Amino acid sequence: MVFMHNYYAEHALLPTGWASQVRFHITGGCFHNIQTNSQPQASDIKLQGPILPGMINLHSHAFQRAMAGLAEVNLNPADSFWSWRDLMYSLVGKLTPEQVQTIASFLYIEMLKAGYTQVAEFHYLHHQANGQAYDNPATMALAVREAALDTGIGQTLLPVLYSHSGFGGQTANAGQQRFLHKVDSYLRLQQELNSSNISSRINQGVCFHSLRAVTGEQIQQTLAASEKHWPVHIHIAEQQQEVKDCIAWSGQRPVAWLANEIGLSERWCLVHATHIDAQEQQQIVGSRAVVGICPTTEANLGDGIFPATQLAQAGGRFGIGSDSHVCISPAQEIRLLEYSQRLQAQQRNRLYDANNPSVGMYLYQKCVADGGAACGLSAGIAEGNRADFISLDISYPTLASAQPQQWLDRWCFGSNHNPVNDVYVAGNQVIKEGQHPLQENTYQAMQVCLQKLL
């Protein structure tokens, strides 16, 4: 039996913009028969507030939520990403699968309450503290997958191939032992996760930690043996030292090396890509690869500012991720992304296009569409797409006084209030009036977990 529900919203953000009096069906977890300027029927489920597509979070390291806010004390005059990484490794050595699942569950509830409905989980914590595989080598990956299943968020699970500590296959260091795989064991992990997945909310992708952590031969072998439709994610060009080391090793910058030696396509998500030159930008745009920008984490780590204005003007694709989870808010990620461009250019209103002069509207729509593509998902309120959407409480004064075309600018640039009221994933309501059914127990478990860890 196929279950179908009819819904009605006074306003809905479609790919073409805001529409009024919108009716639609949800069948099999997907949108069907979307009609505008329609009258509600007695049997319709009437949604409260305007509805928008859920935001895509295209880059997450769930376990790092446990240390957010704890690396803000200067212990080194040259404090940088690399000193932060040492602190992160100290946390990695303590985590159990049960703790990882608790942290991920807590995080995913936070994401849902903020308006994210899909997360790309860039998962590289694989083994026991001594580097030995668990009896089931997929134990850690299953922990983050179970967290997604329990909380109701959509997930693109990205188990990571990580083998080396530096360019050219350098031997991994002690802090990296829990991450390491060879190609054959990595492919077995992928196969186990793929064959055991029974949820349409969970899909999978290929993932390389960075060009520091894998060799070109490993990338080629893995891609040749993996599903050809899966998205492919990689950290790249996040730090200037990384760029310098890549040039010293290969004579090429990181994105250029990847494009020239491996080849880019629309399957690829280049996470960060902060330090690129004009040629690399052309290679990204021409390949239709998606850049995964993580504004709050990149600011927290002092990475630098991605040239998003130039990429956007050239027709490039990008989305947002919360990465280390110092911030769980799509509105704040969008705000910082835009503001970083303004600070760099010393001008206002940098990210927009001819169809969307509203910066908030442009960035929200683009990050949904391009972020969805990076997750192997067609996202947005459109027929056939998975029914992921959120409703906003517009009773808050700044929103109540605004017109529909102003709502996203008001939310992203004019409010510190979270207006997300209800959240649906694959047609199932997972947040009701700002609350999650597992919230109380999960928050208590997270408090106990952090007390033990820290």
C-alpha positions in Angstrom: 0.0 0.0 0.0 1.3 3.5 -0.9 0.6 6.2 1.6 -0.1 9.7 0.3 -0.7 12.8 2.3 -1.9 16.2 1.0 -0.3 19.4 2.4 -1.1 23.1 2.1 1.1 26.1 2.8 0.3 29.8 2.4 3.8 30.4 1.1 6.5 28.0 -0.2 10.0 28.7 -1.6 10.2 26.8 -4.9 13.2 26.8 -7.2 11.7 29.7 -9.1 11.1 31.7 -5.9 8.3 32.3 -3.4 4.9 31.0 -4.4 1.5 31.4 -2.7 -1.3 29.0 -1.8 0.8 25.9 -2.5 -0.7 22.4 -2.3 1.3 19.2 -2.8 1.3 15.5 -2.2 3.9 13.4 -0.5 4.1 9.9 -1.7 6.9 7.5 -0.9 8.7 10.3 0.9 8.9 12.5 -2.2 7.0 15.7 -3.5 4.4 15.2 -6.1 1.7 17.3 -7.8 2.9 20.7 -6.6 0.2 23.3 -7.3 0.3 27.0 -6.7 -2.6 29.5 -6.3 -4.8 26.7 -5.0 -7.4 26.5 -2.4 -6.9 24.3 0.6 -9.0 21.2 0.9 -10.6 19.9 4.1 -8.4 16.8 4.1 -5.1 18.8 3.7 -2.5 19.0 6.4 -2.2 22.8 6.8 1.4 23.7 7.5 2.1 26.6 9.9 4.2 29.4 8.5 6.1 29.6 5.1 8.0 26.5 4.1 11.4 26.3 2.6 13.6 23.4 1.4 15.8 22.1 4.2 19.4 23.2 4.0 22.2 20.9 3.0 25.2 20.5 5.3 27.9 19.2 3.0 30.7 18.8 5.4 30.7 17.3 8.9 33.1 15.7 11.3 30.5 14.7 14.0 32.9 13.7 16.8 34.5 17.2 16.7 31.3 18.7 18.2 32.6 17.4 21.5 35.5 19.9 21.5 33.8 23.0 20.0 34.7 26.0 22.2 37.6 24.2 24.0 40.4 25.2 21.7 40.1 29.0 22.2 43.0 29.4 24.7 46.3 30.5 23.2 49.1 28.1 24.2 51.4 29.0 21.3 52.3 32.4 19.9 52.1 30.8 16.4 48.8 29.1 17.1 47.3 27.7 13.8 45.3 24.9 12.3 48.2 22.6 13.0 48.3 23.3 16.7 44.5 22.9 16.8 44.9 19.5 15.1 47.1 18.3 17.9 44.3 19.1 20.4 41.9 17.3 18.2 44.1 14.2 18.1 44.1 14.1 22.0 40.3 13.8 21.9 40.4 11.2 19.2 42.4 8.9 21.4 39.6 8.6 24.0 36.4 8.1 21.9 34.4 4.9 22.0 31.8 3.9 19.4 29.0 4.5 22.0 30.3 8.0 22.7 30.6 8.8 19.0 27.0 7.7 18.5 25.9 9.9 21.4 27.8 12.9 20.1 26.5 12.4 16.5 22.9 12.1 17.8 23.2 15.3 19.8 24.7 17.1 16.8 22.1 15.8 14.3 19.3 17.0 16.6 21.0 20.4 16.7 21.2 20.4 12.9 17.6 19.5 12.4 16.5 22.2 14.8 18.6 24.7 12.9 17.0 23.7 9.5 19.5 21.3 8.1 17.9 18.2 6.6 20.9 16.4 5.0 24.4 16.0 6.2 27.5 14.8 4.4 29.4 12.9 7.2 33.1 13.0 6.3 34.0 10.0 8.6 37.6 9.2 9.2 37.6 7.8 12.8 37.6 4.1 12.0 39.6 2.0 14.5 40.4 1.3 18.1 42.7 3.6 20.1 45.7 1.4 19.4 45.0 1.5 15.6 43.6 -2.1 15.4 40.4 -2.6 13.6 37.3 -3.5 15.6 35.9 -7.0 15.2 33.5 -5.4 12.8 35.6 -2.8 10.9 32.5 -0.8 10.2 31.7 -0.2 13.9 32.5 3.5 14.0 30.8 4.2 10.7 27.7 2.3 11.8 27.7 4.5 15.0 27.3 7.7 13.0 24.8 6.0 10.6 22.7 4.8 13.5 22.7 8.4 14.9 21.2 9.6 11.6 18.7 6.8 11.5 17.6 7.5 15.1 17.3 11.3 14.8 15.7 11.3 11.3 18.2 13.4 9.4 19.2 12.5 5.9 22.9 11.4 5.6 25.5 11.0 2.9 27.9 8.7 4.7 31.5 9.3 3.5 33.9 6.8 4.9 37.4 8.3 4.4 40.5 6.7 2.9 43.4 8.0 5.0 46.8 6.3 4.7 49.7 8.8 5.1 50.8 11.8 7.0 52.1 13.9 4.1 52.5 14.2 0.3 54.3 11.4 -1.4 53.1 8.6 0.9 54.9 9.7 4.1 54.5 7.4 7.1 51.5 8.2 9.3 52.1 9.5 12.8 50.9 8.2 16.2 47.9 10.5 16.3 46.6 9.2 13.0 46.5 5.5 13.8 42.7 5.3 14.3 42.2 6.7 10.8 44.3 4.5 8.6 43.2 2.2 5.8 44.8 0.6 2.8 42.8 0.5 -0.4 41.6 -3.1 -0.1 40.4 -2.7 3.5 38.8 0.6 2.6 36.9 -1.0 -0.3 35.7 -3.8 2.0 34.4 -1.2 4.4 32.5 0.6 1.6 31.0 -2.7 0.5 29.9 -3.6 4.0 28.2 -0.3 4.6 26.5 -0.3 1.2 25.2 -3.9 1.5 23.8 -3.3 5.0 22.0 0.0 4.3 18.3 -0.4 4.2 17.2 3.3 4.5 16.4 5.5 1.6 17.5 8.5 3.8 21.1 7.2 3.9 23.3 7.2 0.8 27.0 6.8 0.4 30.0 8.3 -1.3 33.8 8.0 -1.9 36.0 10.1 0.3 39.7 10.9 0.4 41.0 12.8 3.4 43.4 15.0 1.5 46.2 14.8 -1.0 48.5 14.6 2.0 46.8 11.4 3.2 46.6 9.4 0.0 48.6 8.8 -3.1 47.5 9.3 -6.7 47.6 5.6 -7.3 45.3 5.0 -4.3 42.8 7.6 -5.6 42.8 5.9 -9.0 42.4 2.4 -7.6 39.6 3.4 -5.3 37.7 5.3 -8.0 38.1 2.4 -10.4 36.6 0.0 -7.9 33.8 2.2 -6.5 30.2 2.9 -7.6 30.4 5.4 -10.6 27.4 7.4 -9.4 28.6 8.1 -5.9 29.8 11.6 -5.0 33.5 12.0 -4.3 34.7 14.3 -1.5 38.2 15.5 -0.5 39.8 18.2 1.7 41.9 20.4 -0.5 44.0 23.7 -0.4 42.7 24.5 3.1 46.0 25.9 4.4 48.8 27.9 2.6 51.4 25.4 4.0 49.5 22.6 2.3 49.7 24.5 -1.0 53.5 25.1 -0.5 54.1 21.4 0.4 52.1 20.2 -2.7 54.1 22.4 -5.0 57.4 21.2 -3.4 56.2 17.6 -3.9 54.7 17.8 -7.4 55.4 21.2 -8.9 51.6 21.9 -9.0 49.1 23.5 -6.7 46.6 21.0 -5.1 43.5 21.6 -7.2 45.6 21.8 -10.3 47.3 18.5 -9.5 43.9 16.9 -8.9 42.4 18.2 -12.1 45.5 17.4 -14.2 46.5 14.0 -12.8 43.2 12.5 -11.7 40.5 14.6 -13.4 37.6 16.5 -11.9 33.9 16.1 -12.7 30.5 17.1 -11.3 30.8 14.2 -8.8 33.6 15.9 -6.9 33.1 18.1 -3.8 36.3 20.1 -3.0 36.1 20.9 0.7 37.6 24.3 1.5 39.6 24.9 -1.6 40.4 28.2 0.2 43.7 28.9 -1.6 43.2 28.6 -5.3 44.5 30.7 -8.2 42.7 31.8 -11.4 43.6 28.7 -13.4 42.3 26.4 -10.6 39.1 28.4 -10.5 38.6 27.8 -14.2 39.2 24.1 -13.7 36.6 23.9 -10.9 34.0 25.8 -12.9 34.7 23.8 -16.1 34.4 20.5 -14.3 31.1 21.4 -12.5 32.7 20.3 -9.2 31.1 21.7 -6.0 33.2 23.7 -3.5 32.4 22.9 0.1 32.8 26.2 2.0 32.8 26.0 5.8 32.8 29.7 6.8 32.7 29.4 10.6 35.2 26.6 10.9 37.6 28.3 8.4 37.3 31.5 10.4 37.8 29.6 13.7 41.0 27.9 12.3 42.3 31.1 10.6 42.4 29.3 7.2 41.7 32.3 5.0 38.8 33.5 2.8 37.6 31.5 -0.2 37.1 33.7 -3.3 33.4 32.9 -3.5 32.4 36.1 -5.4 34.7 35.3 -8.3 33.6 31.6 -8.4 30.0 32.6 -8.4 30.4 35.2 -11.1 32.1 32.6 -13.2 29.2 30.2 -12.8 30.8 27.9 -10.2 29.0 25.7 -7.7 29.3 25.8 -4.0 27.5 24.9 -0.7 28.0 25.3 3.0 29.1 22.9 5.8 29.5 23.2 9.5 32.7 21.0 9.6 34.0 21.2 13.2 30.6 22.5 14.5 31.7 25.6 16.3 28.4 26.9 14.8 25.2 24.9 14.0 23.2 27.5 12.0 22.8 27.7 8.2 21.8 31.4 8.6 25.1 32.2 10.4 27.2 30.2 7.8 25.5 32.2 5.0 26.0 35.5 6.9 29.7 34.9 7.4 30.2 33.7 3.9 28.8 36.9 2.5 30.5 39.1 5.1 33.9 37.6 4.4 33.5 38.6 0.8 32.5 42.2 1.8 35.5 42.5 4.1 37.8 41.3 1.4 36.4 43.6 -1.3 35.5 46.5 1.0 32.1 46.5 -0.7 28.6 45.4 0.1 26.2 42.8 -1.3 28.7 40.5 -3.1 26.9 37.2 -3.7 23.8 37.5 -5.9 22.7 37.0 -9.5 20.3 38.6 -12.0 17.5 36.4 -10.9 18.2 36.9 -7.2 19.4 40.4 -6.2 18.5 39.4 -2.6 21.7 38.0 -1.1 19.9 35.8 1.4 17.6 34.3 -1.3 20.5 33.7 -3.7 22.7 32.0 -1.2 20.0 29.9 0.4 18.7 28.6 -3.0 22.3 28.0 -4.3 23.5 26.2 -1.2 20.4 23.9 -1.3 20.8 23.0 -5.0 24.6 22.8 -5.2 25.0 21.2 -1.7 22.4 18.6 -2.6 24.3 17.8 -5.8 27.5 17.2 -3.7 25.5 14.8 -1.5 24.1 12.8 -4.4 20.6 14.3 -3.8 18.3 16.4 -5.9 17.2 19.0 -3.3 14.5 21.6 -3.3 10.7 21.7 -3.2 10.1 20.2 -6.7 8.2 17.2 -8.0 10.1 13.9 -7.5 12.6 15.3 -5.0 12.7 13.9 -1.5 10.3 15.8 0.7 12.7 17.6 2.9 11.4 21.0 4.1 11.2 23.3 7.1 8.6 25.9 8.2 9.4 29.2 9.7 7.7 30.9 12.7 7.1 34.4 11.2 5.5 35.7 14.4 8.9 37.1 15.5 8.8 40.9 14.9 11.5 41.2 12.3 9.8 38.5 10.2 6.2 39.4 10.9 6.8 42.9 9.4 8.5 41.6 6.3 7.3 40.6 2.8 8.1 37.0 1.6 11.0 38.2 -0.6 12.6 39.7 2.5 12.3 36.7 4.8 15.6 35.1 4.0 17.5 38.4 4.3 15.8 39.1 7.6 16.6 35.6 8.9 20.2 35.5 7.7 21.3 39.1 8.2 18.8 40.7 10.6 18.2 38.2 13.4 19.9 36.2 16.1 16.6 34.3 16.6 16.2 30.8 15.2 12.7 30.9 13.5 12.8 27.2 12.4 9.5 25.7 13.7 8.8 22.4 12.0 11.2 20.1 10.0 10.3 17.3 7.7 12.7 14.7 6.2 11.4 12.4 3.5 7.9 13.5 4.5 8.3 12.6 8.1 8.1 15.3 10.7 11.2 15.2 12.9 11.0 18.6 14.6 7.7 19.9 15.9 7.5 23.5 17.2 11.2 23.5 17.6 11.5 20.3 19.6 12.8 16.8 18.8 11.2 13.7 20.5 14.6 12.3 21.5 16.0 15.7 22.6 15.7 15.4 26.4 17.3 11.9 26.6 20.0 12.7 24.1 21.0 15.9 25.8 21.4 14.1 29.1 23.5 11.4 27.4 25.6 14.1 25.8 26.3 15.7 29.2 27.4 12.4 30.7 29.5 11.7 27.6 31.3 15.0 27.8 31.9 14.7 31.6 33.7 11.4 31.0 35.7 12.7 28.0 36.8 16.0 29.3 
